[in-house]
Amino acid sequence: MNHLYEQLLNKVDVGIHVINDHGKTIIYNKKMMEIESMEASDVLGKDVREVFSFNENQHSTLVHTLKTGEVTKGVRQTYFNNKGQEITTINDTFPFLKEGKITEAVEIAKDVTQLEHVIKENVLQKKNTHYTFDRIIGQNEEFLHVIDEAKRATRTTSSVLIIGETGTGKELFAQSIHNGSSRSHTPFIAQNCAAIPENLLESLLFGTKKGAFTDAIDSPGLFEQADGGTLLLDEINSLDFDLQAKLLRVLQEKTIRRIGDTKDKKVDVRIIATMNEDPAEILADKRIRKDLYYRLSVVTLYIPPLRERKKDIMPLAQEFINKYNVLFHMSVREISEEAKILLHQHDWQGNVRELEHTIEGAMNQVIDEEVIQSHHLPIRLRKRYQDGHKNRIIPEADPKTETLKDKMEELEKAYIRQVLAEHQHNITRTAKILGMSRQSLQYRIKKFGI
């Protein structure tokens, strides 16, 4: 049984630290070693007050529970290990009693050290907002229309909801709206709502009042820091319903209340929110309040995925070539025709971000050359379209075809015809295989006369 208990202690994904009535460690599991960057031999059998150190006016929650018998839950604690490394955890601490006497104190800890560094170094500082509309690259008509809609949104302070798959450039649009508005000289702060645990996100957004909980200090939240400017809330649908209700109140009343405070404070913040899923599905699944959705979607921008705007691939690829020429001290000029075909065939599930990484990877393979060839591209593209589609119908080059555009359209027509035939002309299944909407497929069928 002792062996079983030891195995269980080292399998759980939380830190477990137990001290006896003398303050010496008797249990210290593997996860706790990872959190505190220490070995068991550094801690077991030793007094925790001699191993760990704390800032002035702070103390060990373990020792506090051992002395008082108090049970605490969700307490944030920052301290230092024996190497002076800062550790931050969220702790549940409770005593063990025998015949009314405290014999041990137990702490269950979750690591938020990395999260604290992200907040300090990135989130709580004004973001580097260098994107403007003139840096948004695209020739697709639908995409250009979205840019025009976004430019019109710079004239007001209405909330904006940007919808688009991961990697389509939602923050680029958000920054451009901010920089094109009268708030361009005020703070722009971005926060991914899915990246922060729920028990920290509320205090991060609204701030804390000293004494609200153990070790709580007077700390402004993101709304206060963005006062007068813009707050970008990425993946807004990941907020829990209680927090969504509080956010809705802030949007309606234009006031916030720090956790533990009794007073409201006025804030002037423009909200730009993003979703990477279809709002209809999110609403149907009840992952966002309808009243909050309608409040956020005063202006709604839908950024089409890269697979639906293939004519933007080459201008974007050239922009990334220029970027990495500077970074890598290279002089690549262009992409070969064969490589262009491979790029156009790809479905780009990672969108513009995937394209950028593809070009960066290709340029890492280039040696004293000025043209990116097909063999420079990642193997996943080459294997899929050169080897994986040997049985596909690929039209031979027509000597009368003069432009790449004509050749690409012929290739696209043949590929759509092939996939339609393989799926008995079922529009829904074919669209799914091709990675496009039914409407986009129907448009192409009509366009190509299939």
ROPARO-857059 format. One record per residue (C-alpha): residue in one letter; z, x, y. Coordinates in Angstrom, 1 decimal. Layout:
N
+---------+--------+--------+--------+
| residuo |      w |      u |      v |
+---------+--------+--------+--------+
|       A |      Z |      X |      Y |
...
+---------+--------+--------+--------+
***
This chain:
450
+---------+--------+--------+--------+
| residuo |      w |      u |      v |
+---------+--------+--------+--------+
|       M |    0.0 |    0.0 |    0.0 |
|       N |    0.8 |    2.9 |    2.4 |
|       H |   -2.7 |    4.2 |    1.7 |
|       L |   -4.2 |    0.8 |    2.4 |
|       Y |   -2.3 |    0.4 |    5.7 |
|       E |   -3.5 |    3.8 |    6.8 |
|       Q |   -7.1 |    2.9 |    6.0 |
|       L |   -6.8 |   -0.3 |    8.0 |
|       L |   -5.2 |    1.4 |   11.0 |
|       N |   -8.1 |    3.8 |   11.2 |
|       K |  -10.8 |    1.2 |   10.7 |
|       V |   -9.9 |   -1.1 |   13.6 |
|       D |  -11.7 |   -0.6 |   16.9 |
|       V |   -8.5 |   -0.6 |   19.1 |
|       G |   -6.0 |    2.1 |   19.7 |
|       I |   -2.6 |    1.7 |   18.0 |
|       H |    0.4 |    3.8 |   19.2 |
|       V |    4.0 |    3.2 |   17.8 |
|       I |    7.1 |    5.0 |   19.0 |
|       N |   10.6 |    4.9 |   17.5 |
|       D |   13.9 |    4.1 |   19.3 |
|       H |   14.0 |    7.8 |   20.5 |
|       G |   10.6 |    7.6 |   22.1 |
|       K |    8.9 |    9.7 |   19.5 |
|       T |    5.5 |    8.8 |   18.1 |
|       I |    5.5 |    7.6 |   14.5 |
|       I |    2.0 |    5.9 |   14.3 |
|       Y |   -1.1 |    7.1 |   16.1 |
|       N |   -4.4 |    5.9 |   14.7 |
|       K |   -7.9 |    7.3 |   14.9 |
|       K |   -9.2 |    5.1 |   17.7 |
|       M |   -6.2 |    6.1 |   19.8 |
|       M |   -7.1 |    9.8 |   19.2 |
|       E |  -10.7 |    9.0 |   20.5 |
|       I |   -9.4 |    7.2 |   23.6 |
|       E |   -7.0 |    9.9 |   24.6 |
|       S |   -9.1 |   12.9 |   23.4 |
|       M |   -6.2 |   14.2 |   21.4 |
|       E |   -5.4 |   15.1 |   17.8 |
|       A |   -2.6 |   13.4 |   15.8 |
|       S |   -0.8 |   16.8 |   15.7 |
|       D |   -0.6 |   16.7 |   19.5 |
|       V |    1.3 |   13.5 |   19.5 |
|       L |    3.0 |   12.6 |   16.2 |
|       G |    6.7 |   13.4 |   16.1 |
|       K |    6.8 |   14.2 |   19.8 |
|       D |    8.3 |   12.3 |   22.8 |
|       V |    5.6 |   10.5 |   24.6 |
|       R |    7.3 |   11.3 |   28.0 |
|       E |    6.6 |   15.0 |   27.2 |
|       V |    3.0 |   14.5 |   26.0 |
|       F |    1.6 |   12.2 |   28.7 |
|       S |    2.0 |   12.2 |   32.5 |
|       F |    1.7 |    9.5 |   35.1 |
|       N |    1.1 |    9.3 |   38.8 |
|       E |    4.0 |    8.7 |   41.1 |
|       N |    5.6 |    5.2 |   40.9 |
|       Q |    3.8 |    4.6 |   37.5 |
|       H |    5.3 |    4.6 |   34.0 |
|       S |    4.6 |    4.4 |   30.3 |
|       T |    4.3 |    0.7 |   29.2 |
|       L |    5.4 |    1.8 |   25.8 |
|       V |    8.6 |    3.4 |   27.1 |
|       H |    9.2 |    0.4 |   29.4 |
|       T |    8.9 |   -2.0 |   26.4 |
|       L |   11.2 |    0.2 |   24.3 |
|       K |   13.9 |    0.0 |   27.0 |
|       T |   13.6 |   -3.6 |   28.1 |
|       G |   12.1 |   -5.4 |   25.1 |
|       E |    9.5 |   -7.0 |   27.4 |
|       V |    6.2 |   -8.1 |   26.0 |
|       T |    3.2 |   -7.4 |   28.2 |
|       K |   -0.5 |   -8.4 |   27.7 |
|       G |   -3.7 |   -7.2 |   29.4 |
|       V |   -2.0 |   -4.5 |   31.5 |
|       R |   -4.2 |   -1.8 |   32.9 |
|       Q |   -2.7 |    1.6 |   32.7 |
|       T |   -4.0 |    5.0 |   34.0 |
|       Y |   -2.4 |    8.2 |   32.9 |
|       F |   -3.1 |   11.8 |   31.8 |
|       N |   -3.2 |   13.5 |   28.4 |
|       N |   -1.8 |   17.0 |   27.7 |
|       K |   -5.0 |   18.6 |   29.1 |
|       G |   -4.8 |   16.7 |   32.4 |
|       Q |   -7.7 |   14.4 |   31.5 |
|       E |   -7.4 |   10.9 |   33.1 |
|       I |   -7.3 |    8.0 |   30.7 |
|       T |   -7.5 |    4.3 |   31.5 |
|       T |   -6.6 |    1.6 |   29.0 |
|       I |   -5.9 |   -2.2 |   28.9 |
|       N |   -2.8 |   -2.6 |   26.8 |
|       D |   -0.9 |   -5.2 |   24.9 |
|       T |    2.7 |   -3.9 |   24.3 |
|       F |    5.6 |   -5.5 |   22.3 |
|       P |    8.9 |   -4.4 |   20.6 |
|       F |    9.9 |   -4.5 |   17.0 |
|       L |   13.4 |   -5.9 |   16.5 |
|       K |   15.9 |   -5.4 |   13.6 |
|       E |   19.2 |   -7.3 |   13.7 |
|       G |   18.6 |   -7.9 |   17.4 |
|       K |   18.1 |   -4.3 |   18.2 |
|       I |   14.9 |   -2.7 |   19.4 |
|       T |   13.8 |   -0.2 |   16.7 |
|       E |   10.2 |    0.5 |   17.7 |
|       A |    7.6 |   -0.3 |   20.4 |
|       V |    4.0 |   -0.9 |   19.6 |
|       E |    1.0 |   -0.6 |   21.9 |
|       I |   -2.5 |   -1.9 |   21.2 |
|       A |   -5.0 |   -0.3 |   23.6 |
|       K |   -8.6 |   -0.9 |   24.6 |
|       D |  -10.5 |    2.0 |   26.3 |
|       V |  -11.9 |    1.3 |   29.8 |
|       T |  -12.0 |    5.0 |   30.9 |
|       Q |  -15.8 |    5.1 |   31.0 |
|       L |  -15.9 |    1.8 |   32.7 |
|       E |  -13.5 |    2.9 |   35.4 |
|       H |  -15.7 |    5.9 |   36.2 |
|       V |  -18.8 |    3.7 |   36.4 |
|       I |  -17.0 |    1.4 |   38.9 |
|       K |  -15.7 |    4.3 |   41.0 |
|       E |  -18.9 |    6.4 |   41.1 |
|       N |  -21.5 |    3.6 |   41.2 |
|       V |  -20.5 |    0.1 |   41.6 |
|       L |  -18.0 |    0.4 |   44.5 |
|       Q |  -20.3 |    2.5 |   46.6 |
|       K |  -23.2 |    1.3 |   48.6 |
|       K |  -26.3 |    1.6 |   46.3 |
|       N |  -29.2 |    3.7 |   47.2 |
|       T |  -31.6 |    1.0 |   48.3 |
|       H |  -34.8 |    2.8 |   48.8 |
|       Y |  -37.2 |    0.2 |   47.4 |
|       T |  -39.4 |   -1.8 |   49.8 |
|       F |  -42.4 |   -4.1 |   49.3 |
|       D |  -44.9 |   -1.4 |   50.0 |
|       R |  -43.6 |    0.4 |   46.9 |
|       I |  -44.2 |   -2.5 |   44.6 |
|       I |  -47.5 |   -1.8 |   42.7 |
|       G |  -49.7 |   -4.6 |   41.3 |
|       Q |  -53.1 |   -6.1 |   41.4 |
|       N |  -52.6 |   -9.1 |   39.2 |
|       E |  -53.1 |  -12.3 |   41.2 |
|       E |  -49.9 |  -14.0 |   39.9 |
|       F |  -47.9 |  -10.9 |   40.6 |
|       L |  -49.2 |  -10.6 |   44.1 |
|       H |  -48.2 |  -14.3 |   44.7 |
|       V |  -44.6 |  -13.5 |   43.6 |
|       I |  -44.6 |  -10.6 |   46.1 |
|       D |  -45.7 |  -13.0 |   48.9 |
|       E |  -43.0 |  -15.5 |   47.9 |
|       A |  -40.4 |  -12.7 |   48.0 |
|       K |  -41.5 |  -11.6 |   51.4 |
|       R |  -41.0 |  -15.1 |   52.8 |
|       A |  -37.5 |  -15.1 |   51.4 |
|       T |  -36.6 |  -12.2 |   53.8 |
|       R |  -36.6 |  -14.6 |   56.7 |
|       T |  -33.5 |  -16.5 |   55.6 |
|       T |  -30.1 |  -15.9 |   54.0 |
|       S |  -30.7 |  -18.4 |   51.1 |
|       S |  -29.7 |  -17.5 |   47.6 |
|       V |  -32.5 |  -16.0 |   45.4 |
|       L |  -32.8 |  -16.2 |   41.6 |
|       I |  -35.1 |  -13.6 |   40.1 |
|       I |  -36.3 |  -14.4 |   36.5 |
|       G |  -38.0 |  -11.8 |   34.4 |
|       E |  -37.8 |   -9.9 |   31.1 |
|       T |  -35.9 |   -6.6 |   30.9 |
|       G |  -37.9 |   -3.8 |   32.6 |
|       T |  -40.1 |   -6.0 |   34.9 |
|       G |  -38.5 |   -4.7 |   38.1 |
|       K |  -36.1 |   -7.4 |   39.1 |
|       E |  -33.8 |   -5.0 |   41.1 |
|       L |  -36.9 |   -3.6 |   42.8 |
|       F |  -37.6 |   -7.0 |   44.2 |
|       A |  -34.0 |   -7.6 |   45.1 |
|       Q |  -33.8 |   -4.3 |   47.1 |
|       S |  -37.1 |   -5.1 |   48.8 |
|       I |  -35.9 |   -8.5 |   49.9 |
|       H |  -32.7 |   -6.9 |   51.3 |
|       N |  -34.5 |   -4.1 |   53.0 |
|       G |  -37.1 |   -6.5 |   54.5 |
|       S |  -34.4 |   -8.8 |   55.9 |
|       S |  -32.1 |   -8.6 |   59.0 |
|       R |  -29.4 |   -7.3 |   56.6 |
|       S |  -31.3 |   -4.1 |   55.9 |
|       H |  -28.6 |   -1.9 |   57.6 |
|       T |  -25.7 |   -3.6 |   55.8 |
|       P |  -24.4 |   -3.0 |   52.3 |
|       F |  -26.4 |   -3.7 |   49.2 |
|       I |  -24.2 |   -3.8 |   46.1 |
|       A |  -25.5 |   -4.5 |   42.6 |
|       Q |  -23.4 |   -5.4 |   39.5 |
|       N |  -24.5 |   -6.1 |   36.0 |
|       C |  -22.3 |   -9.1 |   34.9 |
|       A |  -22.8 |   -8.3 |   31.2 |
|       A |  -21.6 |   -4.7 |   31.5 |
|       I |  -18.0 |   -5.4 |   32.5 |
|       P |  -15.3 |   -7.1 |   30.3 |
|       E |  -14.3 |  -10.6 |   31.4 |
|       N |  -10.7 |   -9.6 |   32.1 |
|       L |  -11.9 |   -7.0 |   34.6 |
|       L |  -14.9 |   -8.7 |   36.2 |
|       E |  -12.8 |  -11.3 |   38.1 |
|       S |  -10.8 |   -8.6 |   39.9 |
|       L |  -13.9 |   -6.5 |   40.4 |
|       L |  -15.7 |   -9.4 |   42.1 |
|       F |  -12.8 |  -10.9 |   44.1 |
|       G |  -10.3 |   -8.0 |   44.5 |
|       T |   -6.6 |   -7.8 |   43.8 |
|       K |   -3.4 |   -8.2 |   45.8 |
|       K |   -0.5 |   -5.6 |   45.3 |
|       G |    2.0 |   -7.0 |   42.8 |
|       A |   -0.5 |   -9.4 |   41.1 |
|       F |    0.2 |   -7.6 |   37.9 |
|       T |    1.6 |   -4.3 |   36.7 |
|       D |    0.1 |   -1.4 |   38.7 |
|       A |   -2.0 |   -3.8 |   40.8 |
|       I |   -2.9 |   -2.5 |   44.2 |
|       D |   -4.5 |   -3.9 |   47.3 |
|       S |   -8.1 |   -3.5 |   46.4 |
|       P |  -11.2 |   -5.2 |   47.9 |
|       G |  -13.7 |   -6.8 |   45.5 |
|       L |  -17.4 |   -6.6 |   45.6 |
|       F |  -17.7 |   -9.7 |   47.8 |
|       E |  -15.6 |   -8.0 |   50.5 |
|       Q |  -17.4 |   -4.8 |   50.2 |
|       A |  -20.8 |   -6.5 |   50.5 |
|       D |  -19.6 |   -8.6 |   53.5 |
|       G |  -22.5 |   -8.9 |   56.0 |
|       G |  -24.9 |   -7.7 |   53.3 |
|       T |  -26.3 |   -8.5 |   49.9 |
|       L |  -24.7 |   -8.8 |   46.5 |
|       L |  -27.0 |   -8.6 |   43.4 |
|       L |  -25.5 |  -10.2 |   40.3 |
|       D |  -27.6 |   -9.1 |   37.3 |
|       E |  -27.6 |  -11.2 |   34.2 |
|       I |  -25.6 |  -14.0 |   35.9 |
|       N |  -25.7 |  -16.2 |   32.8 |
|       S |  -23.3 |  -13.8 |   31.0 |
|       L |  -20.4 |  -14.9 |   33.2 |
|       D |  -17.9 |  -17.2 |   31.5 |
|       F |  -17.6 |  -20.8 |   32.7 |
|       D |  -14.3 |  -20.3 |   34.5 |
|       L |  -15.7 |  -17.4 |   36.5 |
|       Q |  -18.9 |  -19.3 |   37.2 |
|       A |  -16.7 |  -22.1 |   38.8 |
|       K |  -15.0 |  -19.6 |   41.0 |
|       L |  -18.3 |  -18.1 |   42.0 |
|       L |  -19.7 |  -21.5 |   42.9 |
|       R |  -16.6 |  -22.1 |   45.1 |
|       V |  -17.3 |  -18.8 |   46.9 |
|       L |  -20.9 |  -19.8 |   47.5 |
|       Q |  -20.0 |  -23.2 |   48.8 |
|       E |  -16.9 |  -22.4 |   50.9 |
|       K |  -18.0 |  -18.8 |   51.9 |
|       T |  -14.4 |  -17.6 |   51.3 |
|       I |  -12.8 |  -15.5 |   48.6 |
|       R |   -9.2 |  -15.1 |   47.4 |
|       R |   -8.0 |  -11.9 |   45.8 |
|       I |   -6.2 |  -12.2 |   42.5 |
|       G |   -2.5 |  -12.7 |   43.3 |
|       D |   -3.1 |  -13.6 |   46.9 |
|       T |   -2.3 |  -16.9 |   48.5 |
|       K |   -4.7 |  -16.6 |   51.4 |
|       D |   -8.5 |  -17.1 |   51.6 |
|       K |  -10.8 |  -14.7 |   53.5 |
|       K |  -14.1 |  -15.5 |   54.9 |
|       V |  -17.1 |  -13.5 |   53.7 |
|       D |  -20.8 |  -13.5 |   54.7 |
|       V |  -22.7 |  -12.4 |   51.6 |
|       R |  -26.2 |  -13.2 |   50.5 |
|       I |  -26.4 |  -13.6 |   46.7 |
|       I |  -29.4 |  -12.5 |   44.7 |
|       A |  -29.0 |  -13.2 |   41.0 |
|       T |  -31.2 |  -12.3 |   38.0 |
|       M |  -31.8 |  -13.7 |   34.5 |
|       N |  -33.8 |  -12.0 |   31.7 |
|       E |  -34.2 |  -15.3 |   29.7 |
|       D |  -35.9 |  -18.6 |   30.3 |
|       P |  -33.5 |  -20.8 |   32.5 |
|       A |  -34.5 |  -23.9 |   30.5 |
|       E |  -33.1 |  -22.3 |   27.3 |
|       I |  -30.0 |  -21.0 |   29.1 |
|       L |  -29.3 |  -24.5 |   30.6 |
|       A |  -29.9 |  -26.2 |   27.2 |
|       D |  -27.5 |  -23.7 |   25.5 |
|       K |  -24.9 |  -24.5 |   28.2 |
|       R |  -24.6 |  -20.8 |   29.1 |
|       I |  -24.7 |  -21.5 |   32.8 |
|       R |  -23.3 |  -24.4 |   34.9 |
|       K |  -26.0 |  -26.7 |   36.2 |
|       D |  -24.4 |  -26.9 |   39.7 |
|       L |  -24.2 |  -23.1 |   39.9 |
|       Y |  -27.9 |  -22.7 |   38.7 |
|       Y |  -29.1 |  -25.1 |   41.3 |
|       R |  -27.0 |  -23.4 |   44.0 |
|       L |  -28.5 |  -20.0 |   43.1 |
|       S |  -32.1 |  -21.0 |   42.6 |
|       V |  -32.8 |  -22.1 |   46.2 |
|       V |  -35.6 |  -19.5 |   46.0 |
|       T |  -36.8 |  -18.8 |   42.5 |
|       L |  -39.1 |  -15.8 |   41.7 |
|       Y |  -40.6 |  -15.4 |   38.2 |
|       I |  -41.9 |  -11.9 |   37.5 |
|       P |  -44.6 |  -12.0 |   34.8 |
|       P |  -44.3 |   -9.5 |   32.0 |
|       L |  -46.6 |   -6.5 |   31.9 |
|       R |  -48.5 |   -7.9 |   28.9 |
|       E |  -49.6 |  -10.8 |   31.1 |
|       R |  -50.9 |   -8.5 |   33.9 |
|       K |  -52.8 |   -5.9 |   32.1 |
|       K |  -54.8 |   -4.9 |   35.2 |
|       D |  -51.6 |   -3.4 |   36.6 |
|       I |  -51.2 |   -0.9 |   33.8 |
|       M |  -53.5 |    1.8 |   35.1 |
|       P |  -52.3 |    1.7 |   38.8 |
|       L |  -48.7 |    1.9 |   37.5 |
|       A |  -49.5 |    4.6 |   35.1 |
|       Q |  -51.2 |    6.6 |   37.9 |
|       E |  -48.1 |    6.2 |   40.0 |
|       F |  -45.9 |    7.5 |   37.2 |
|       I |  -48.2 |   10.5 |   36.8 |
|       N |  -47.9 |   11.3 |   40.5 |
|       K |  -44.1 |   11.0 |   40.2 |
|       Y |  -43.7 |   13.3 |   37.2 |
|       N |  -46.3 |   15.8 |   38.6 |
|       V |  -43.8 |   16.4 |   41.3 |
|       L |  -40.7 |   16.4 |   39.1 |
|       F |  -42.3 |   18.6 |   36.4 |
|       H |  -44.5 |   20.8 |   38.7 |
|       M |  -47.6 |   19.7 |   36.9 |
|       S |  -51.1 |   18.8 |   38.0 |
|       V |  -52.2 |   16.0 |   35.7 |
|       R |  -55.0 |   13.9 |   37.3 |
|       E |  -55.9 |   11.1 |   35.0 |
|       I |  -55.9 |    9.4 |   31.6 |
|       S |  -58.7 |    9.6 |   29.1 |
|       E |  -60.7 |    6.6 |   28.2 |
|       E |  -59.4 |    6.5 |   24.6 |
|       A |  -55.8 |    6.7 |   25.9 |
|       K |  -56.5 |    3.9 |   28.4 |
|       I |  -57.6 |    1.7 |   25.5 |
|       L |  -54.4 |    2.4 |   23.6 |
|       L |  -52.3 |    1.6 |   26.7 |
|       H |  -54.2 |   -1.7 |   27.2 |
|       Q |  -53.8 |   -2.7 |   23.6 |
|       H |  -50.0 |   -2.2 |   23.6 |
|       D |  -47.9 |   -5.4 |   24.1 |
|       W |  -45.3 |   -3.6 |   26.3 |
|       Q |  -42.2 |   -5.4 |   25.2 |
|       G |  -40.2 |   -3.1 |   27.4 |
|       N |  -42.5 |   -3.8 |   30.4 |
|       V |  -42.9 |   -1.4 |   33.3 |
|       R |  -39.9 |    0.6 |   32.2 |
|       E |  -41.4 |    1.2 |   28.8 |
|       L |  -44.7 |    2.2 |   30.5 |
|       E |  -42.9 |    4.8 |   32.7 |
|       H |  -41.1 |    6.3 |   29.7 |
|       T |  -44.4 |    6.4 |   27.8 |
|       I |  -46.1 |    8.4 |   30.6 |
|       E |  -43.1 |   10.7 |   31.0 |
|       G |  -43.2 |   11.3 |   27.3 |
|       A |  -47.0 |   12.0 |   27.3 |
|       M |  -46.6 |   14.5 |   30.2 |
|       N |  -44.0 |   16.4 |   28.1 |
|       Q |  -46.8 |   16.9 |   25.6 |
|       V |  -49.4 |   18.1 |   28.1 |
|       I |  -49.9 |   21.9 |   28.3 |
|       D |  -52.2 |   23.4 |   31.0 |
|       E |  -54.3 |   20.2 |   31.0 |
|       E |  -55.3 |   17.8 |   33.7 |
|       V |  -56.0 |   14.7 |   31.5 |
|       I |  -53.6 |   12.7 |   29.3 |
|       Q |  -55.4 |   12.3 |   25.9 |
|       S |  -54.6 |    9.8 |   23.2 |
|       H |  -52.8 |   12.5 |   21.1 |
|       H |  -50.4 |   13.0 |   24.0 |
|       L |  -49.1 |    9.4 |   23.8 |
|       P |  -46.1 |    8.5 |   21.6 |
|       I |  -46.8 |    8.2 |   18.0 |
|       R |  -45.6 |    4.6 |   17.9 |
|       L |  -48.7 |    3.7 |   20.0 |
|       R |  -51.1 |    5.9 |   18.1 |
|       K |  -50.0 |    4.8 |   14.7 |
|       R |  -50.0 |    1.1 |   15.5 |
|       Y |  -53.4 |    0.9 |   17.1 |
|       Q |  -55.3 |    3.7 |   15.4 |
|       D |  -53.9 |    3.5 |   11.8 |
|       G |  -52.2 |    0.2 |   11.7 |
|       H |  -55.2 |   -1.9 |   12.8 |
|       K |  -58.0 |   -0.4 |   10.6 |
|       N |  -58.9 |   -3.8 |    9.4 |
|       R |  -59.1 |   -5.4 |   12.8 |
|       I |  -62.4 |   -6.3 |   14.3 |
|       I |  -63.0 |   -3.7 |   17.1 |
|       P |  -66.3 |   -4.1 |   18.9 |
|       E |  -68.5 |   -1.0 |   19.1 |
|       A |  -69.3 |    0.2 |   22.6 |
|       D |  -72.2 |   -1.7 |   24.1 |
|       P |  -74.6 |    0.8 |   25.8 |
|       K |  -75.3 |   -1.9 |   28.4 |
|       T |  -71.6 |   -2.2 |   29.3 |
|       E |  -71.1 |   -0.2 |   32.5 |
|       T |  -67.4 |   -0.5 |   33.3 |
|       L |  -64.1 |    0.0 |   31.5 |
|       K |  -63.2 |   -3.5 |   32.6 |
|       D |  -66.1 |   -5.0 |   30.7 |
|       K |  -65.3 |   -3.0 |   27.6 |
|       M |  -61.7 |   -4.0 |   27.7 |
|       E |  -62.6 |   -7.7 |   28.0 |
|       E |  -64.9 |   -7.4 |   25.0 |
|       L |  -62.1 |   -5.8 |   23.0 |
|       E |  -59.6 |   -8.4 |   24.1 |
|       K |  -62.0 |  -11.2 |   23.2 |
|       A |  -62.6 |   -9.8 |   19.7 |
|       Y |  -58.9 |   -9.2 |   19.1 |
|       I |  -58.0 |  -12.8 |   20.1 |
|       R |  -60.8 |  -14.2 |   17.9 |
|       Q |  -59.5 |  -12.1 |   15.0 |
|       V |  -55.8 |  -13.2 |   15.4 |
|       L |  -56.8 |  -16.9 |   15.9 |
|       A |  -58.8 |  -16.7 |   12.6 |
|       E |  -55.9 |  -15.2 |   10.7 |
|       H |  -53.6 |  -18.0 |   11.8 |
|       Q |  -56.0 |  -20.9 |   11.3 |
|       H |  -56.5 |  -21.3 |   15.1 |
|       N |  -52.9 |  -22.3 |   15.6 |
|       I |  -52.3 |  -21.7 |   19.3 |
|       T |  -48.5 |  -21.4 |   19.2 |
|       R |  -48.4 |  -18.9 |   16.3 |
|       T |  -51.3 |  -16.9 |   17.7 |
|       A |  -49.7 |  -16.7 |   21.2 |
|       K |  -46.4 |  -15.5 |   19.6 |
|       I |  -48.2 |  -12.7 |   17.7 |
|       L |  -50.1 |  -11.7 |   20.8 |
|       G |  -46.9 |  -11.7 |   22.9 |
|       M |  -48.1 |  -14.2 |   25.5 |
|       S |  -47.5 |  -17.8 |   26.5 |
|       R |  -49.5 |  -20.7 |   25.1 |
|       Q |  -50.9 |  -21.2 |   28.6 |
|       S |  -52.1 |  -17.6 |   28.9 |
|       L |  -53.8 |  -17.8 |   25.5 |
|       Q |  -55.5 |  -21.1 |   26.3 |
|       Y |  -56.7 |  -19.6 |   29.6 |
|       R |  -58.3 |  -16.7 |   27.7 |
|       I |  -59.8 |  -18.9 |   25.1 |
|       K |  -61.5 |  -20.9 |   27.8 |
|       K |  -62.4 |  -17.8 |   29.8 |
|       F |  -64.1 |  -16.0 |   26.9 |
|       G |  -65.6 |  -19.2 |   25.4 |
|       I |  -63.9 |  -18.7 |   22.0 |
+---------+--------+--------+--------+
***
